[in-house]
Amino acid sequence: MTVVELIERKRDGGVLSPEEWRALMAQYAAGVVPDYQIAALAMAVYFRGMDAVETEALMTAMLNSGRRLDLDHLTVPRVDKHSTGGVGDKVSIVLAPLVAACGVAVPMMSGRGLGHTGGTLDKLESIPGFRTRLTLEEAARQVERIGCVLIGQTDEIAPADRRFYALRDATATVEAIPLIAASIMSKKLAEGLTGLVLDVKTGAGAFMTRLDDSLTLAATMIAIGERHGCPTVTLLTNMDSPLGVACGNAIEITESIDVLRGGGPADLREVTMACAAEMLVLAKLAPSLTAARARAVRALESGAALEKFREIIEAQGGDPRVVDDPESYLPGAAIRSVVRAERAGIVQRVEPRIIGRAITALGGGRAKVEDTVDPAVGFLVHVRPGTAVQVGDAVATILANDASRESAARAAIGRAIEFGEALPLARPLVSHRVTKEGVEELGVSGAT
């Protein structure tokens, strides 16, 4: 069976067998099958979908194309969290040291920016000297020593997915639910976890804009995790607006440190604490979500979580002074300009996709895989839906290193923030909790 025949079958709505997926991904990882054929197959999947057997087969094929992180000898639970991506989403940067400070081993493998969304690795690498490219042996030793590592997908872990991931970004096939599920779970199962929490972003700034799609994705990934002995819980969180105030790389590190100090925006704190509670319950370090949240709060208030972040930074070659004085030790932008409201009213929308794309246009993301990221640029978005503003009030601050790009960013903010007269309908920040038992509607707000 040739690759062209496999593409034709999927294009026409057919099914590929597990053996065919296994052989195809092995050949792709080895460089035998070219990108353009996999791109054609991805587009066929985007339109035709995959059944559960195919999704499992693709995930397993990508998982088995590389090595796994061996942490089975550890006596502590090993739990990670993964977000499907959004704008201003720096939850992982706060969450990993917070949960590690509570006694959980957190081997957190993150990604770079994908489409209009930011990447945890790009944010971490704005810390001078911080290394995200560790070998599996280095990562395992660090988890053994300090309980946490923050790394990118290495050449050793799911290399077929590594290539496929970049290709999907360049071919407008990111949003295909089976491809998202297979990609995420191939990496997470390679970490040797005893539990996994998934944050499925939903709304205008997410890859999943519809609730039904988010629930389908959550159920798909939970089923894969459970079949492989990794208990998995999913929270659906709102991405109709950027999360927090800071949208960029270095400024999101600053905001993360604010939360680790006990401050920071309420919505960012709430999503972080909701994920932390789930992780601690999966780790069996708390009997209930309420008790788990209380334990996480203590780790923040005592300073243990902040000190764990300092320890992680130092272990991975970064400058730990960032924790004490981020503005002095993180990259800063040459231009800092305020955007002010030209009319009075109530903010109706803060469109996250426009802001995410504007960050890329400023240089803070990648239009092409080989692009260099400027860590200093981005936005501080000072308003949220429901905020009442008067003429002249600051609605955003632009951080730029180029005057022409700053001008384009100002226009983008004008498109992203919409005004009206009435209070907009508020959607809950954490809307649903999904487990193998089913779906629970939560309706948790982060406004307080």
C-alpha positions in Angstrom: 0.0 0.0 0.0 1.5 3.4 -1.1 1.2 6.6 0.8 -0.8 8.1 -2.0 -3.4 5.3 -1.6 -3.6 6.0 2.1 -4.2 9.7 1.4 -6.9 8.8 -1.1 -8.7 6.5 1.3 -8.8 9.1 4.0 -9.8 11.8 1.6 -12.8 9.6 0.6 -13.8 9.0 4.2 -12.1 5.7 4.7 -10.2 4.3 7.7 -6.5 3.5 8.1 -5.6 0.4 10.1 -3.4 0.6 13.2 -0.7 -1.2 11.2 -0.9 1.4 8.5 -0.6 4.3 10.9 2.3 2.6 12.7 4.2 2.1 9.4 3.4 5.5 8.1 4.6 7.4 11.3 7.7 5.2 11.5 8.6 6.1 7.9 7.8 9.8 8.5 10.0 10.0 11.6 12.8 8.4 9.6 12.4 10.9 6.8 11.2 8.5 4.2 7.7 10.0 3.8 7.9 13.7 2.7 6.2 16.5 4.5 3.9 17.3 1.6 2.3 13.9 1.7 1.7 14.1 5.5 0.3 17.6 5.0 -2.2 16.2 2.4 -3.2 13.4 4.9 -3.6 16.0 7.7 -6.0 18.0 5.6 -7.9 14.9 4.7 -8.2 14.1 8.5 -9.2 17.7 9.1 -12.3 17.3 6.8 -13.0 13.6 7.2 -12.0 12.9 10.8 -10.7 9.7 12.5 -12.5 7.2 14.6 -11.4 6.2 18.1 -9.4 3.2 16.9 -7.5 5.4 14.4 -6.8 8.1 16.9 -5.4 5.6 19.4 -3.3 4.0 16.6 -1.9 7.4 15.6 -1.1 8.3 19.2 0.6 5.0 19.9 2.6 5.2 16.7 3.9 8.6 17.6 4.5 7.6 21.2 6.5 4.5 20.1 8.5 6.5 17.5 10.8 7.6 20.4 11.9 7.0 24.0 10.1 7.7 27.3 11.1 9.5 30.4 11.9 6.8 33.0 10.6 7.9 36.4 9.0 4.6 37.6 11.6 4.3 40.4 10.4 7.4 42.1 8.3 6.9 45.3 6.3 10.2 44.8 3.4 10.7 42.4 4.1 12.1 39.0 1.4 14.4 37.7 1.5 16.9 34.8 -0.9 19.4 33.3 -1.3 20.4 29.6 -3.2 23.3 28.1 -4.6 23.3 24.5 -3.3 26.9 24.2 -4.6 30.4 24.4 -3.5 34.1 24.6 -2.0 35.2 27.9 -2.0 31.6 29.2 0.9 31.4 31.6 -0.8 28.9 34.0 1.9 26.3 33.6 4.7 28.6 34.7 2.9 29.2 38.0 1.5 25.7 38.4 4.6 23.6 38.0 6.6 25.1 40.9 3.4 25.4 43.0 2.4 21.7 42.7 6.1 20.6 43.1 6.3 22.6 46.3 3.4 20.5 47.6 5.3 17.3 47.1 4.4 16.1 43.6 6.9 15.3 40.9 6.1 17.5 37.9 7.9 16.5 34.7 6.3 19.2 32.6 6.9 19.1 28.9 5.6 22.2 27.1 5.5 23.6 23.5 6.2 26.7 21.6 3.8 29.1 20.1 1.3 27.5 17.8 -0.9 29.6 15.5 -2.1 32.7 17.3 -1.3 31.1 20.8 1.7 31.7 22.9 4.2 29.0 23.9 5.4 28.2 27.4 8.9 27.5 26.2 9.3 30.8 24.5 8.2 32.5 27.7 10.6 30.6 29.8 13.5 31.2 27.4 13.0 35.0 28.0 14.7 34.3 31.3 18.4 34.9 30.6 20.3 31.6 30.3 17.2 29.4 30.9 17.6 26.0 29.1 14.5 24.1 27.9 16.4 21.7 25.8 17.5 19.0 28.2 18.1 15.4 27.4 15.9 12.7 29.0 18.7 11.8 31.4 19.1 15.4 32.5 15.4 15.9 32.9 15.1 12.7 35.0 17.9 13.7 37.3 16.4 17.1 37.8 13.0 15.7 38.7 14.8 13.3 41.2 16.7 16.2 42.7 14.1 19.0 43.0 10.8 17.5 41.9 10.2 19.5 38.8 11.6 20.1 35.3 10.2 22.5 32.6 11.3 21.2 29.2 10.4 21.1 25.5 9.8 18.0 23.4 13.2 16.5 22.8 14.4 14.7 19.7 14.1 11.5 21.8 10.4 11.9 22.7 7.7 11.1 20.0 9.9 12.4 17.1 7.1 11.7 14.6 4.8 14.0 16.6 7.5 16.7 16.7 7.6 16.9 13.0 3.8 16.6 12.6 3.2 19.3 15.2 5.2 21.9 13.2 3.6 20.8 9.9 0.1 21.2 11.3 0.9 24.8 12.3 2.1 25.6 8.8 -0.9 23.9 7.0 -3.9 25.2 8.9 -4.8 21.8 10.3 -4.2 22.5 14.0 -7.8 22.4 15.0 -8.5 18.7 13.9 -9.7 17.1 17.2 -8.1 13.6 16.5 -4.7 15.2 15.7 -4.8 17.4 18.8 -5.7 14.5 21.0 -3.0 12.1 19.5 -0.3 14.8 19.6 -0.9 15.8 23.2 -1.3 12.3 24.6 1.7 10.9 22.8 3.9 13.4 24.6 2.2 13.2 28.0 2.3 9.4 28.1 6.0 9.5 27.3 6.5 11.3 30.6 5.7 8.2 32.7 2.9 9.9 34.6 0.6 8.6 37.3 -1.9 11.4 36.6 -2.7 14.1 34.1 -4.8 17.3 34.2 -5.9 18.8 30.9 -6.9 22.5 30.5 -9.0 22.6 27.3 -9.4 26.3 26.4 -12.8 27.1 24.8 -14.0 30.2 23.1 -12.9 32.9 20.6 -9.2 32.6 21.3 -9.0 28.9 21.6 -8.5 26.2 18.9 -11.8 24.8 20.1 -14.3 27.7 19.8 -17.4 25.5 20.4 -18.3 23.8 23.7 -19.3 20.6 21.9 -15.9 20.3 20.3 -14.1 20.9 23.6 -16.2 18.2 25.3 -15.4 15.8 22.4 -11.7 16.6 22.7 -11.8 16.2 26.5 -13.5 12.8 26.3 -11.1 11.6 23.6 -8.0 12.4 25.6 -9.4 11.1 28.9 -10.2 7.7 27.2 -6.7 7.5 25.9 -5.2 8.3 29.3 -7.4 5.8 31.1 -6.6 3.0 28.6 -2.9 3.6 29.3 -3.1 3.6 33.0 -2.9 7.4 33.4 -5.9 8.8 35.3 -6.9 12.0 33.5 -9.1 14.9 34.4 -10.1 17.8 32.1 -11.2 21.3 33.0 -12.8 23.5 30.3 -11.8 27.1 30.8 -12.8 30.3 29.0 -10.6 31.8 26.3 -13.0 34.4 25.0 -10.5 37.0 26.4 -6.8 36.9 27.1 -6.0 35.3 30.5 -4.5 37.8 32.9 -3.2 41.2 31.8 0.2 40.4 30.3 0.3 39.0 26.7 3.8 38.4 25.5 6.9 36.4 26.6 8.9 38.2 29.2 6.0 40.2 30.6 4.1 36.9 31.2 7.1 35.7 33.3 6.7 38.9 35.4 3.0 38.3 35.8 3.7 34.6 36.8 6.1 35.8 39.5 3.4 38.2 40.7 1.0 35.2 41.2 3.8 33.2 42.9 4.2 36.1 45.3 0.5 35.9 46.2 -0.8 38.6 43.8 -1.6 38.7 40.1 -4.9 38.9 38.2 -7.8 37.0 39.7 -8.6 35.0 36.5 -5.1 33.7 36.3 -5.0 32.8 40.0 -8.4 30.9 39.7 -7.4 28.8 36.7 -4.1 28.0 38.3 -5.6 27.0 41.6 -8.3 24.9 39.9 -5.6 22.9 38.1 -3.5 22.6 41.2 -6.3 21.2 43.2 -7.0 18.5 40.5 -3.3 17.6 40.3 -3.0 17.2 44.1 -6.1 15.0 44.2 -4.8 12.8 41.4 -1.5 12.6 43.3 -3.5 11.4 46.4 -2.0 14.1 48.5 -5.4 15.6 49.4 -8.7 13.8 50.0 -10.8 16.4 48.2 -10.6 19.4 45.9 -11.3 21.7 48.8 -8.5 20.3 50.9 -6.2 20.3 47.9 -6.9 24.0 47.2 -6.1 24.8 50.8 -2.8 23.0 50.5 -1.9 24.9 47.3 -2.8 28.2 49.0 -0.4 27.4 51.9 2.4 26.7 49.4 1.8 30.2 47.9 1.4 32.1 51.2 4.5 30.4 52.7 6.7 31.4 49.8 7.5 27.7 49.0 6.1 27.9 45.5 8.2 31.0 44.7 11.3 29.4 46.1 10.7 26.3 44.0 10.5 28.4 40.9 13.8 30.0 41.8 15.3 26.5 42.2 14.0 25.4 38.8 15.4 28.5 37.1 18.8 28.0 38.7 18.8 24.2 37.9 18.1 25.0 34.2 20.8 27.6 33.8 18.7 30.7 34.2 19.4 33.8 36.3 17.5 33.3 39.6 17.6 37.0 40.3 14.7 37.3 37.9 12.5 36.1 40.8 13.4 39.1 43.0 13.6 41.8 40.3 12.0 40.7 37.0 12.0 44.1 35.5 15.8 44.4 35.9 16.7 41.0 34.6 14.2 40.2 31.9 14.4 41.8 28.4 12.7 45.1 28.1 11.1 46.8 25.1 12.4 50.2 23.8 9.0 51.5 23.1 6.2 51.5 25.7 3.1 53.3 24.6 -0.4 53.6 26.1 -3.6 53.1 24.1 -6.4 55.2 25.5 -10.1 55.0 25.0 -11.5 57.3 22.4 -15.1 56.9 23.6 -16.9 56.1 26.8 -18.7 52.9 27.2 -18.6 49.3 28.5 -16.1 46.9 27.0 -18.0 44.2 25.2 -15.2 42.0 23.8 -11.4 41.7 24.0 -10.7 39.6 21.0 -7.8 37.3 21.8 -7.0 36.0 18.3 -6.4 39.6 17.1 -4.1 40.2 20.1 -2.3 36.9 19.6 -1.6 37.6 15.9 -0.6 41.2 16.8 2.1 39.8 19.2 3.4 37.7 16.3 3.5 40.8 14.1 5.4 42.7 16.8 8.0 39.9 16.7 6.9 38.0 19.8 5.8 34.9 17.9 6.6 33.0 14.7 5.2 33.4 11.2 7.6 30.7 10.1 9.2 27.8 12.1 12.7 29.3 11.8 11.7 32.8 12.9 13.5 34.3 16.0 11.2 35.4 18.8 11.6 38.9 20.4 10.9 38.2 24.1 10.4 41.8 25.1 7.4 42.7 23.0 3.7 42.3 23.7 0.7 43.9 25.3 -0.6 44.7 28.8 -4.4 44.6 28.4 -5.9 46.7 31.2 -9.6 46.1 30.5 -11.9 43.0 30.3 -15.5 42.5 29.1 -17.7 44.4 31.4 -15.1 47.1 32.3 -16.6 50.6 32.2 -14.2 53.2 30.7 -14.2 57.0 30.1 -12.6 58.9 27.3 -8.8 58.9 27.9 -8.7 55.8 30.1 -5.8 53.5 29.4 -7.1 50.3 27.8 -3.8 48.7 26.8 0.0 49.3 26.8 2.1 48.3 23.8 5.6 47.0 24.3 7.5 47.2 21.0 11.0 47.5 19.6 10.1 49.0 16.2 8.0 52.2 15.6 6.2 50.8 12.5 5.3 47.6 14.3 4.0 49.7 17.3 1.7 51.6 14.9 0.3 48.4 13.6 -0.1 47.0 17.1 -2.1 50.1 18.1 -4.5 49.5 15.1 -4.8 45.9 16.2 -5.9 47.0 19.7 -8.5 49.2 18.2 -10.0 46.2 16.4 -9.6 43.8 19.4 -11.4 45.9 22.0 -15.1 46.6 21.3 -17.3 49.0 23.2 -21.0 49.2 23.8 -23.6 50.5 26.3 -24.8 47.3 28.1 -23.1 44.8 30.2 -22.1 41.8 28.1 -23.2 38.3 29.0 -20.5 36.8 31.2 -19.3 33.2 30.6 -17.9 31.2 33.5 -14.1 31.1 33.7 -14.0 27.3 34.6 -17.2 25.9 33.0 -16.9 22.1 33.1 -15.0 19.3 34.8 -14.8 16.1 32.7 -13.7 12.7 34.0 -14.2 9.1 32.9 -17.4 9.2 34.9 -18.9 12.1 32.8 -19.3 15.8 32.6 -19.9 18.2 35.5 -21.0 21.8 34.9 -19.2 24.1 37.2 -19.7 27.7 36.3 -16.8 29.1 38.3 -16.1 32.8 37.9 -12.7 34.4 38.2 -14.0 37.9 38.7 -13.4 38.2 42.4 
